[in-house]
Amino acid sequence: MPRRHHALIALLLLVLVATTIVVLHRSNAPAPAARPAPSYAKALRQAHEGQPGAARVLYQQLQRTDLAPIRRAALHAELPNYPSPLALKLARMDLESDDPLVRRAAVASIQRLLPAAQRSLVLGPLLDDDDQSVRFAAVDALLGLDPDAIGLYFGPLQNALEHYQQVLEQQPDDAAAQVHLARLYLHENAYTQAAAALQRSLALAPRSPDALVTQVRLLERQGLHDQSREVLAKALTLQPDSAFLQYQLGLWLNRHEQQEYALLALSRAVELEPDNADYRYTLAVTLHALEQSDAAQKQLETLLSRQPANRRARVLLIQYEKETGQLQNVQVLLAELERQNPDDPFLQQGL
């Protein structure tokens, strides 16, 4: 065999050996580490604090199949601040969860994600859920809707409501259960039954704020407005530093078109509990109704500085600042909202 053939064969063998070494080296080398998904705790904190990318990581966590029910429920508590078609899809998927806790959490999410007219179509089927607590959660979420909004589920809702009332009637020694029963009867204008449930509750817990406030609403519904205010006044005499009762007095005054006086009660409630979003939000709405736009906007700005994820406050502040022509502030608020949740339907409205 000619020498050049020997040289060619030797060269080919060298190439083959080198290639084999490279292949073996690559196969033994560790694969590049996959980018880890954000941890559950980090994602939940990011959503709760309204940080950039909050919606994305929240959705990622809800798409996991290995989360404990209590962890999924905690995610649903944040979900209504990040609405989108995907958010609604994820909430609807959890209506079919095997765990009642998750299904109840999904009901609460959907109650805030969907307007009343669309809610019954999604939650109506749960009125026949195998778990009693889920059925009752669906009842609570659908109460107050008019018959047209309830639609085909009017009959199932009535049946579930009656069963709910029967179960609560069997708990006469539970003060909270009797308050809830009174509210269910109040929805049906069953004033006698509501009053009886409240009497049982107040006999067990005479200073219960929830019972007193429900009594106020019952008296108002019967046209006994002076008596309803007396109940609030007496409760506040006993508990003058109750932020809840001050807030309820503010709501009462607003319902009776006494916004100027409502401001005093609502401001006191905010002073007592500065981190309560509902109190500060209602104060802002009342200030705006009295054409105190700057003060209303400052309350909402304070609320957002404490709770950046509070979408309801952000949307209202955007609307108020549009009204006053503060378009630069509007752009900043919209940009922050887009960083939190680029799929938020409100962003489609623009300026």
C-alpha positions in Angstrom: 0.0 0.0 0.0 1.4 3.4 -0.9 2.7 5.6 1.9 0.2 8.3 1.2 -2.6 5.8 1.8 -1.1 5.0 5.2 -0.9 8.7 6.0 -4.6 9.2 5.0 -5.8 6.3 7.1 -3.8 7.6 10.1 -5.3 11.1 9.6 -8.8 9.7 9.5 -8.2 7.7 12.7 -7.0 10.8 14.5 -10.1 12.7 13.3 -12.4 9.9 14.5 -10.7 9.7 17.9 -10.9 13.5 18.4 -14.6 13.5 17.4 -15.3 10.7 19.8 -13.6 12.5 22.7 -15.6 15.7 21.9 -18.9 13.8 21.9 -18.1 12.0 25.1 -17.1 15.2 26.7 -20.4 16.9 25.7 -22.4 13.9 26.9 -20.8 14.0 30.3 -20.8 17.7 30.7 -23.7 19.0 32.9 -26.6 20.5 30.9 -27.0 24.2 31.3 -29.2 25.0 34.2 -32.8 25.8 33.3 -33.9 29.2 34.5 -35.8 28.6 37.7 -39.3 29.7 38.0 -39.9 32.3 40.7 -40.6 30.7 44.1 -44.1 30.6 45.4 -43.3 33.0 48.3 -41.5 35.4 46.0 -44.4 35.4 43.5 -47.0 35.9 46.2 -45.1 38.8 47.7 -44.5 40.3 44.2 -48.3 40.2 43.5 -49.2 41.5 47.0 -46.9 44.4 46.7 -47.8 45.3 43.1 -44.3 44.9 41.8 -43.5 44.9 38.0 -44.3 41.6 36.4 -46.7 40.7 39.3 -49.4 39.3 37.0 -47.1 37.1 35.1 -45.6 35.4 38.1 -49.0 35.1 39.7 -50.4 33.3 36.6 -47.4 31.1 36.6 -48.0 29.9 40.1 -51.7 29.3 39.4 -50.7 27.0 36.5 -48.7 24.8 38.8 -50.2 21.4 39.7 -48.2 20.8 42.9 -49.4 23.6 45.1 -51.1 22.8 48.4 -54.8 24.0 48.5 -54.1 26.7 51.1 -51.4 28.1 48.8 -53.7 28.2 45.8 -56.3 29.9 47.9 -53.8 32.6 48.9 -53.0 33.3 45.2 -56.7 33.7 44.5 -56.9 36.5 47.2 -54.5 38.5 45.0 -55.9 37.5 41.5 -58.7 40.1 41.3 -56.1 42.9 41.2 -54.7 41.4 38.0 -57.7 40.8 35.7 -57.2 39.4 32.2 -58.7 36.7 30.0 -56.0 34.3 31.4 -56.8 35.3 35.0 -60.5 34.4 34.4 -59.5 31.2 32.8 -57.3 30.2 35.7 -60.1 31.0 38.2 -62.6 29.0 36.3 -60.3 26.1 36.1 -60.1 26.1 39.9 -63.8 25.9 40.2 -63.3 22.3 39.2 -60.6 21.6 41.8 -60.9 18.5 43.9 -60.5 20.6 47.1 -63.4 22.7 48.4 -61.1 25.3 49.8 -59.7 26.0 46.3 -63.2 26.1 44.8 -64.4 28.6 47.4 -61.3 30.8 46.8 -62.0 30.6 43.0 -65.6 31.7 43.7 -64.4 34.7 45.6 -62.0 35.6 42.8 -64.7 35.4 40.1 -67.1 37.4 42.2 -64.6 40.3 41.9 -63.4 39.6 38.4 -66.7 39.5 36.7 -69.5 42.0 36.5 -72.9 41.0 38.0 -74.5 40.3 34.6 -71.9 37.6 33.8 -71.4 36.1 37.2 -74.3 33.7 37.4 -73.3 31.9 34.2 -70.0 31.0 35.7 -71.0 30.4 39.4 -74.5 29.1 38.9 -73.4 25.5 38.4 -71.8 25.5 41.9 -75.2 25.8 43.5 -75.3 22.1 43.0 -71.8 21.4 44.2 -71.2 18.3 46.3 -69.7 20.3 49.1 -72.1 22.3 51.2 -69.6 25.1 52.0 -69.0 25.6 48.2 -72.7 25.8 47.6 -73.1 28.4 50.3 -70.1 30.4 48.9 -71.9 30.5 45.6 -75.1 31.7 47.2 -73.2 34.6 49.0 -71.6 35.5 45.6 -74.9 35.7 43.8 -77.1 37.3 46.4 -78.2 40.8 45.5 -78.3 40.1 41.7 -81.6 41.0 40.0 -83.6 38.1 38.6 -82.5 38.9 35.0 -78.9 38.7 36.0 -79.5 35.3 37.7 -81.4 34.0 34.8 -81.7 30.2 34.6 -80.2 29.8 38.0 -83.0 31.6 39.9 -84.6 28.3 41.0 -81.4 26.6 42.1 -80.4 29.8 43.9 -83.6 29.8 45.9 -83.3 26.2 46.8 -79.7 26.6 47.9 -80.6 29.7 49.9 -83.4 27.9 51.7 -81.0 25.1 52.7 -78.5 27.7 53.8 -81.0 29.3 56.0 -82.1 26.0 57.5 -78.5 25.1 58.4 -77.9 28.5 60.1 -81.3 28.2 61.9 -79.8 25.1 63.6 -77.0 27.1 65.1 -78.9 29.4 67.6 -75.9 29.6 69.9 -73.5 30.8 67.2 -73.6 34.7 67.2 -71.8 35.0 63.8 -74.1 32.4 62.2 -77.2 34.3 63.4 -75.9 37.6 61.9 -75.3 35.9 58.6 -78.8 34.4 58.8 -80.2 37.8 59.4 -78.5 39.1 56.3 -79.8 36.3 54.2 -83.4 37.1 55.4 -82.8 40.8 54.8 -82.0 40.0 51.1 -85.4 38.5 50.8 -87.1 41.3 52.7 -88.1 38.8 55.4 -87.9 41.4 58.2 -89.5 39.4 61.0 -87.1 36.4 60.5 -84.2 38.8 60.2 -85.1 40.6 63.4 -85.4 37.2 65.3 -82.0 36.1 64.1 -80.5 39.4 65.2 -82.1 39.2 68.6 -80.5 35.8 69.1 -77.1 37.1 68.0 -77.2 40.2 70.2 -78.3 38.1 73.2 -75.0 36.2 72.8 -72.8 39.2 71.9 -74.5 42.5 72.7 -71.7 44.7 71.4 -71.0 42.8 68.2 -70.3 45.4 65.6 -71.5 43.1 62.7 -74.8 42.5 64.5 -75.3 46.2 65.3 -74.6 47.2 61.7 -77.0 44.6 60.4 -79.6 45.9 62.8 -79.1 49.4 61.4 -79.7 48.1 57.8 -82.8 46.2 58.9 -84.3 49.3 60.5 -83.4 51.4 57.5 -85.1 49.0 55.1 -88.2 49.3 57.2 -88.1 53.1 57.0 -87.1 53.5 60.6 -84.2 55.9 59.9 -84.2 57.7 63.2 -84.1 54.4 65.1 -81.3 53.1 62.9 -79.1 56.1 63.6 -79.8 55.8 67.3 -78.4 52.2 67.2 -75.2 53.5 65.7 -75.0 56.4 68.1 -75.4 54.2 71.1 -72.8 51.7 69.8 -70.4 54.6 69.2 -71.0 55.9 72.7 -69.8 52.5 74.1 -67.0 52.2 71.5 -65.9 55.7 70.4 -62.6 54.4 69.0 -64.1 51.7 66.8 -62.9 52.4 63.3 -65.5 50.0 62.0 -68.4 51.8 63.6 -67.1 55.2 62.6 -66.9 53.9 59.0 -70.5 52.6 59.3 -71.7 56.0 60.5 -70.0 57.6 57.5 -71.8 55.1 55.2 -75.1 55.9 56.9 -74.7 59.6 56.5 -73.7 59.1 52.8 -76.9 57.0 52.3 -78.9 59.8 53.8 -77.2 62.5 51.6 -75.3 64.1 54.5 -71.9 63.9 52.9 -70.4 66.9 54.8 -71.0 65.1 58.1 -70.0 61.8 56.6 -66.5 63.3 56.0 -66.0 63.6 59.8 -66.8 60.0 60.5 -64.9 58.6 57.6 -61.8 60.7 58.4 -62.0 59.4 61.9 -62.1 55.9 60.7 -59.1 56.4 58.5 -57.3 58.0 61.4 -57.9 55.0 63.5 -57.0 52.5 60.8 -54.9 54.2 58.2 -54.1 51.0 56.4 -57.7 50.0 55.8 -58.2 50.4 52.0 -62.0 50.4 52.1 -62.1 53.3 54.6 -59.7 55.5 52.7 -61.3 54.6 49.3 -64.8 55.6 50.6 -63.4 58.8 52.1 -61.9 59.7 48.6 -65.2 59.0 46.9 -67.0 61.2 49.4 -64.5 64.0 49.0 -64.9 63.8 45.2 -68.7 64.0 45.5 -68.3 67.2 47.5 -66.0 68.5 44.6 -62.9 68.4 46.8 -60.9 66.8 43.9 -57.4 67.5 45.2 -58.2 66.0 48.6 -59.8 63.0 47.0 -56.8 62.4 44.8 -54.4 62.7 47.8 -56.3 60.0 49.7 -56.0 57.7 46.7 -52.3 58.5 46.3 -51.8 57.7 49.9 -53.7 54.4 49.5 -51.6 53.4 46.5 -48.3 54.3 48.3 -49.4 51.8 51.0 -50.9 49.2 48.7 -49.5 49.6 45.1 -51.4 46.5 44.0 -54.8 48.0 44.7 -56.2 48.2 41.2 -59.6 49.6 42.2 -57.9 52.7 43.8 -55.5 53.0 40.8 -58.3 53.0 38.3 -60.4 55.5 40.3 -57.4 57.8 40.6 -56.8 57.7 36.9 -60.4 58.7 36.3 -60.2 61.5 38.7 -57.0 62.9 37.3 -58.4 62.6 33.8 -61.3 64.8 34.9 -58.9 67.5 36.2 -56.7 67.3 33.1 -53.6 65.9 34.9 -52.6 63.8 31.9 -49.0 63.5 32.9 -50.0 61.8 36.1 -52.4 59.6 34.2 -49.6 58.4 32.0 -47.4 57.5 35.0 -50.2 55.6 36.6 -51.0 53.7 33.4 -47.3 52.9 32.9 -47.2 51.4 36.4 -50.3 49.4 35.7 -48.9 48.1 32.5 -45.7 47.0 34.2 -47.8 45.1 36.8 -50.2 43.6 34.3 -49.8 44.3 30.5 -53.1 42.5 29.8 -55.2 44.6 32.1 -58.4 45.4 30.1 -58.4 49.0 31.5 -55.2 49.7 29.5 -57.2 49.3 26.3 -59.0 52.5 27.0 -55.8 54.6 26.9 -56.0 58.3 27.6 
